Amino acid sequence: MIMLVEKWLAGKKKPVVESNISEWRRTVCGDLTSVFRRYSGEAYPFPESLKRDEVVEQIHKAKFKGKANGGQPLKSKEIEAFDLRAFQEPGTRPSCPLAYELEVNADRRGDKLTITMEAGNKRFGPQSLGSPFNAYFYKGGDLVSRAYACRAGDAPVLDEFEVTGSYHVRVDGPNGFMREFRCTGSEPKVRVAANASGDEILIQVANQGSMELSVGAKDESYGLSAQQHQLPQGKTGKYRVSTRDTHGWYDFSVVIGDLRYRYAGRIETGKWSVTDPSMA
């Protein structure tokens, strides 16, 4: 909220900067201005006001209720029958544009998996947002958690995870951004990268092995058609996943033998979108 006040005062030619807000906090937090849109006289329906007397009456009656009883542990059958969708309101809502250009990719070399994290500034220029990232490394029965922050337009942040045989690393960012890198057996000699290109995700697969590979792209949430390609040895294949029909949202896995890399999130174009349709 203080950053919003800073922005407002700067617009009035009275710049004031709160020195107690750290650079890290300015990188990972917004200033709330993205919720505003230009107004051209459109008619917007307002929410129905609370019925004051009914609310006051409910508050008054609460005084005379008995103390709440402690809850009982759920039984296994109750947990299995639990439907999370019961807590999700159906339908979508307008969703404001966010100046994110987030990219996270992985590269396996020997016994190390290098994760590259970046917040770009090519699409939105000085309005571009930095981003926090959280990585989770599932290693046997242990869980390793690491946190990062990327400034918009800065050099990528790199980290390495020691992996032998199978591995599972997940990276989460804001607004549904997620990358999951998994291998459950013998890993093919490939390099996989997925990056936003317009309103599509461009998948690039470099076959560094000595045999032809079968490359699949499987939709996980939005019902897009699956892709299957044959990639000769020594060649790089380029495949695209469109988000035109999903309001910028995507969720798919690249499958090559025992390797499965999953990519999810929303491509930001500067236009208003909707909340995640797969949750609707």
N, C-alpha and C positions, 0 to 999 in steps of 0.2 A: 504493500500500500504506500509505503514511503517512496518507492521508486515511481509509482504512479503520480504522486505529488510532485516529484522532481520533474517528470515529463510535462506535467501541466504548467508548472512555473516556467520551465524553459520555453514553452510555447507562448508565454506571456512576456518573454524577453526579461525574465527575472530568474536566471539560473541559480539554483541552490543544490549543492551536492552533499549528501549525508555521508560523512567520512567513516562512520562506524559500520557501514555495509561493506563487507569484505569483497574482494575481487572474485573469490570462489562463489560467494552467494549471488553476485551479479551475473555470473556465468550460468548458474543452474536454475535461477529463479526468473520469472517473467515480471513485467510491470503492469499487467492486467489490461493493457491497451488493446490487446487482440480481441477482446469481447465486444468492442465497439464497431459499428458499421455506419456508413454514410446514410443520412436520412433525407429522403426526397418527398416527404409528405405522405408516405404509405400509411394505410390503416393497419395497426397492429392490435390484435386482441389482447387485453390485459387479463391477468389471472383474476379469478373471483376472490374478492376480499373475504377475510375471515369473519364469521358471524360472532361478533364480540361477546354477546351475552352467553352464547352456548359455550364458548371457550372458557369464560370466567366461571360458569357453572361447573364445568368439568374439573377445573382446578380446585374449586371449593369442595366438590364431592371427594376428591382424592385424599383429603384430610381424614376422612372417616373410613378409609379402606384398611383392611388388616395388613400386617407385614407380609411381604412376599416370602413364599416358601423357597427353600433351596432347590435347585434343579437336580434331576437325577441323570446319571450317566446314560448315554444312548446305548441301546443294544445293537449288536452286529446287524440284525435284520433291519432295524430302523435306519442305520447308516446306509445300508445298501439301497433302501427304498427312497432315500433322500433325493429330492429333485431341486437342484440349484436354480433351475429356471423359474421356480415359484417366486424367487426374490428379484427377478429381472422384469421390469416393466416392458411390455411389448412395444414394438415400433421403433422408429428412429426420430431423432430431433436434429434441427440445424446445428452444425458444428463449425466453429470459426476457423479460419485459416491460421496456421502456425508456421513461423518462418524457420522450420527445421530442414536441414539437408544432411541427414544422418546416414553414415555408411559404416558397416562393420563386416569384416571378412576374416577368414581363417586360412592359414597355409601350414600344412604339415611337412616338416623336413626332419628326417631322422626321428629322434625321440622327443622333439619339441613341436608343439602346436603354437604358432604365432598368431595372436589376435590383433588386428589393426582396427582402431576406432577413430572416427573422424566426424567433425561437424563442419560442413562446408559453408561458403558464403558467396557462391557463384550465382545462385538463383535469386537471392533476396538482398544481396549487397550488405550495406550497413545495418539493415534490419534483421539480419540473420541471428539466430539464437545458438548459444552454446548448449551443451547437454551433459547431464550425468549419465553414466553407464554402470550397471552392476553385473559382474560376472560370477557364475556359479560353476564350479568344477566338481563333478561327481566322480569321486575316486574310491571305488570299492564301497565300503560303508561310511566313508568320510565325505564331508562337504566342505570345500574350500570356497570362501566368498571374498571377492575383491571389488573395490569401488574406485571409480575414475571420474574425471571431468574433462571435457574438451571445449576449448574456446572456439568460437566460430571463426573459420579461416586460418586457424593455426595448423601446424604440422600434425599429422596423425599421432595418436598415442598408441604405443605398442606394448604388449605384454606376452610372456611366454608361459606355457604350461607343459610340464614334463609328462609325456604320454608314452605308454608302451602297450602295443596291441590295441584293444578296444579303448574308447574314450568317449566322454560326454561333457561338453562345455556349453553353457547357455549364457547369453548376454541380453540383458533387458535395458530398454531406454524408455523415454516418455511417450505417451499417447499410443500405446499398443505396440511400440517398436520391440521386436524380438529377433534374435538370431540363435539358432541351436545347431551345434556341430557334433555329429555322432558318427562313430564307426564301431560296428559290433563284431568285426572279424578281420579278415585280410583286407587291407586298404589298397585300392587301386592307385597307380601312380598318376595322379591328376592334380591340377590346381583349379579351384572353383572360385569364382567371384560373382557377386550380384550387386548391381548398382542401378540407381534410378536414372532413367533416360526419358525426359518428357513425362508422359503419363504411363510409362511402361517400366518394368524391371528388366534390365538386360543381364542375361546370364551368360557368362563366358567360362567355358570348360576347356582346359588345355590337357590333351592326352600326352603324357610324358612317358608312357610305357611302350611295350613292344607288341601290343595286340589291340585289336579293335575293341571299343567299349560301347556298351548300351547305356545311354543317358536318358533318364526319365525325369519329367517335371510333373509332380502330382499336386493338385489343388487340395487344400486341407479344410477350407471353410466356405468357399463361395460358389462351388459348383461349376468352375471353369473346366474346360476340356483338358484331359491329360495329354501330355506330349511324350513322344518316344522317338529317340534319334540314335543312329549309329555313327560313332565318331572314330575314324581311322587313326592308327598310331601316328604320333607326331603332329597331329592337326589340332587346331583350336576351333571349337564350335561356338556359335553365338545364337542364343535362343531368347525369345521375348515373352513376357507375361504381361498382358494388358490389364489396366485397372479402369478402363473407360466405363464399364458397366457396373463397377462396384464402388463408385464415388472415391476412387483413389486407394481403397483398401485392398490388401493382398495378403495371402497366407498360402504358401506352397512349399513343397520339399523337392530338392534335387536328389535323385536316387541313382547311385552308380555302384552296383554290387552291394557290398556291406556298408558302403558310405551313404549317409543320409544327412544332408544339410537343409535346415528349415529356415525360411525367411518370412517374416510377418511385419505388418505395420501399415502406414498410410503415406502415400506420396503427396507431398505438399506442392500445390501449384499457385498458391496465392488466392485461390477462389474458395468460397464457402462450400462446405461439404455437408455430410451427415454423420451422426454417430455410427459406430461399427455395426453394419447390417447383420453380421453373423451373431450378434448378441440380441437381435431384435425378435 
